[in-house]
Amino acid sequence: MGTSLTLFKVFGIEVRVHWSFILILIYGAFSATGGQINPILGALYGILVILLLFVCVTLHEFGHALVAKYYNVNVPSITLLPIGGVASLERMPDKPLEEFLIAIAGPLVNFALAVLLLPLAFLAYNFSPQSSVAPLSISNLFAMTQTPSLVGLLVNLTVTNIGLALFNLLPAFPMDGGRILRALLAMGMSYVQATRIAVLVGRLMAVLFAVWGILNASNGGILMLLIAFFIYVGGGSEREAVESRAVLKNILVSQALTPSAQRLYTSELVSRAVDLIMSSYQTDYPVMDLGGTFVGVLTRARLIYALHTNGADARIVDVMIPAAEVPTCSPRDNLSSVWEKMAETGSRDVAIKEGGNFLGLITIDDINEVFQVIGAAMTKSVPSNKGPQLPSNNTPETTGV
Ligand SMILES: [Zn+2]
């Protein structure tokens, strides 16, 4: 999402809009010009309809985001794309009931908006010139959506909100309905099993969406194809993440620590680290002070940077990552918690401490090694390794339009 513009920030959540959003506004302007007496007025009306529609999408995302925040899940941003909104949740809660409530909150916002908008549409109709000519009826209300009018706008938004809610409730994981399905399944089986079933159902839905999209290519089908693609790919990568986490949950930090790992001392020079790195496979070194207290980490990337800027005679204490920036876990935690700490902080390393004593580092390379060795054996269907990488730190949540 490199190219998005921040609109505003509320409840600590940045609301951003992706550049491609402009395409949907142009589409809105063009689609509303046909058959209008005044094409300019029609185009402006089309843009207004799209903008208000995305106000509803944003409120839908805030439904998810605020319930997530209630359960202490951080939500840094909401991004608006032509296919809908994405609320970036830093993690999904472990409890199925919490995921269920986060997922259902979005569609419930749209149902609530529809309930508020419909009486306003009736009220606006009573004050409109039409009310003296034609009695209030559903067909007369719908007739007014064809031309720019307040009544037409309100009816349009009511119908769209109901449509948004129903569409999002389809069991197409990782869309809301799919998350609801996963959460319900997870109440009676393992999280991994529930995710596998939800992803399978979601992929079947994606195929149906794609077929519909191809058959209706001239009538908004392209958006449906994009949504189908998102569901197919997004579901698969979430299943992998859940399976990986399940593998890591079975391994204790104490089992993964390397007792023989080399350490550096604050008084030493960078040249000492160069010697060590040339003679071993170890890439990340804990740095201790003379009293034996853990004070920082020197990674290979930091070392290379230090050699470029400070030279080999720099002191390690001046170039290391300070301990305050390195997250901490206990040896009794499992590797899944370590992985989560890495995702939350963006750190390659987690310091393992017990009762204030430093025991060692777990690095992202250690985690990837576990995936290679154990992951490949446990989940044969999953491609074993994609090289060292930090886990993705957001769980995108999407609303189709
Ligand atoms: Zn949603």
Boltz pocket constraint, residues with backbone or C-beta under 6 A from the ligand:
constraints:
  - pocket:
      binder: B
      contacts: [[A, 60], [A, 61], [A, 64], [A, 103], [A, 106], [A, 107], [A, 168], [A, 176], [A, 397], [A, 398], [A, 399]]
      max_distance: 6.0
